[in-house]
């Protein structure tokens, strides 16, 4: 009788330890893609931004790193001299709310990734519609967590302008996307 109970327990736990993939990501976005109200707040109601239009995000891990990959609708759309793209995944880790982020910029040396409460930068790779960053497992050591819960992905396009008055609709124009639109993505186990 004990064997069926053990098998049942394993079946309940297995979905938690499954690493996401492009075909089966932890976080999936659905239309509407971009937050138009946020763009309008910043004074731009026409700008399209497929380079931050999230499709999905997923975690992966190995013995030394925990990686995050963001997939966008069109990562080749543009990155102009006055633009920065930022991608993030927020999650609960033990009692902390943390995030892993990647900044992509046309400025040399300004493309890097990191994690909150961890004082280091890591390289970011951009491959077509995929943005990826690997964070060393040691960055998680002080947080005593084994499960990343309440996962959410986000992206932000910041466009510098000549008008410094950002609060009245001038200055930087910001566009953002969030996934999922409601609730959270799947939990990810740090195994």
N, C-alpha and C positions, 0 to 999 in steps of 0.2 A: 504493500500500500504506500510505502514511503516513496518509491520511485515515481509514480504518477504525480505526487505533490511536488517533487523536485523538478520534474519536467515542466509542469505547469508554472512554477515559479520562474524557471529560466525563460519560458515563452513570454512572461509578463515583463521581464527585465530586458530582453534582447532588443526591443525597439528603442530603449533608452541609450544603448551603447552603440547603435548603428551610426556610423559617420555618414554625413550627407554626401551627395554627389550631385553633379549637374542634372542627372536624370531624377534624383530623389533628394532635393535640398531640404534643409531644416526650415528655411524661410522662403516663402513664395509671395510675389506681389500680384495684384490684380488691378484692372482698370477701375477708376481713372488713375493714370500713371503718375502724373506730376501734380503737385499741390498748387493749383492755379490761383487760389486765394492768397497764398503766400507770395507768389510772383506779383500779383496785383498790388499787394501791400507795399511792395518795393517799387511800384511804378511801371511795371512791364506786364502787359496782358497778352503779348503776342509771341514772346520768345519760346521756341521749342528747345528742349534740352535732352535729346535721346542719350547723351553721354552720361547722364545721371538717372535715367529712367530705369529703375531697378526691375529686373525680371526675377532674380532669385539670389540667395546667399546661402553658403553652407560651410560647415566646419570640417576639418580633417586633422588628423594627428599622427605622429609617429613617436619614437622613443625620446626625441629631443625637442620637438616643436608642436605647437598648436597653430594650425593655419586657418585663415578665413579667405573665401573667394566670393566676390560679388560679381554677378552677371548683369550687364546693362543691355538696353535695346540696341544701342549703336555706339560703341566706345571709340569709333573712328570719326565721329561727327565733327569734333573740333576741340582744340585747346589752344586758345589764342594767348598772346603775350599778357593780356590783362585778366586772365582767368585762373582760378584754382578750383579743383575738384576735390571733395573730401567724401570718403566713404567710411561708414562706421557700423559696428554691430555692438549693441548694448545687451547686457545680460546680468542676471543675479548670480553671484559666485559666493557661496556661503552667506554671510551677512552683508556683503558689499555689493553695490551696483557698479559694474565695471564696463569698459568698452575697449574694443580693439578698433583701430582706425588706420586709414591709409590716405595720405594727401598726395595728389598728383598735380604737378605744376609745370609750366613751360620754363620756369626759372631754374637754371642749373643748380643742383644741390637741394632743391626744395621739394623733392619727391621722396617721401619716407613714410614709414609706418611706426606704430607704437601701441602702448596699452596704458590705460589710466593707472596711476600709482606705481609706475615702472619707469625709471629715468634712463631710457635708452631709445635709440631709433634703429629700425631695421629696414632693409631694402623692400621696395614694392615692385612687383612685376605687373606690367600691363600687356596683355596678349589679346588683341582684337577686342572682344566684348567682355573679357575677364580681367578683373583686378585682383591681385593676390598678395597676401602678406603672411609671413610665418613669425610667430612670437615664441621665444624660448620658453620651455616649461618652467624654468626657474622664475619667470615673472609671476607665476601663479602660486609659488611656494608659500608666501606669507598669508594667503587668503584661505587656506585650509578648505578648499572646496573640491568636490569630485564630480559635480554636476553643474553645467551652465544652464540656468533656467530663465524663463521669461525673455527669450531671445527676440530681438527686433533689429532690423537693418535700416540704415538711413543713408541718404546721399545729399550733397549740397554743391551747387554751382555758385561761385562768387565771382561777379564780374566787376572789376574796378571801373569807375567812371571819374570824370573830372569834377563832378559836383560832390563836395564833402558832406552835404546835408542829408545823410542816409535816413534820418528819422522822418523826413517829410517826403520820402519817395525818391530823393536824389541819392547821390553817393553810390555805394556798391549795390548792385542788383543781385538778389539771391533767389535761387530756385532750389527746391528740395523735393525729395521723394522719401517715402517711408514704406516699409514692408514688414509684416503684413499690414493692410489698411485697418484691420480690427484685430484685437487680441495679440497673441504672441506666436512665434514659430515653435518648432519642436525643440525639446531639451537636448543637450549634447553632453554625454558623459566623458569626463577626462579619465580614460582608462590607461 
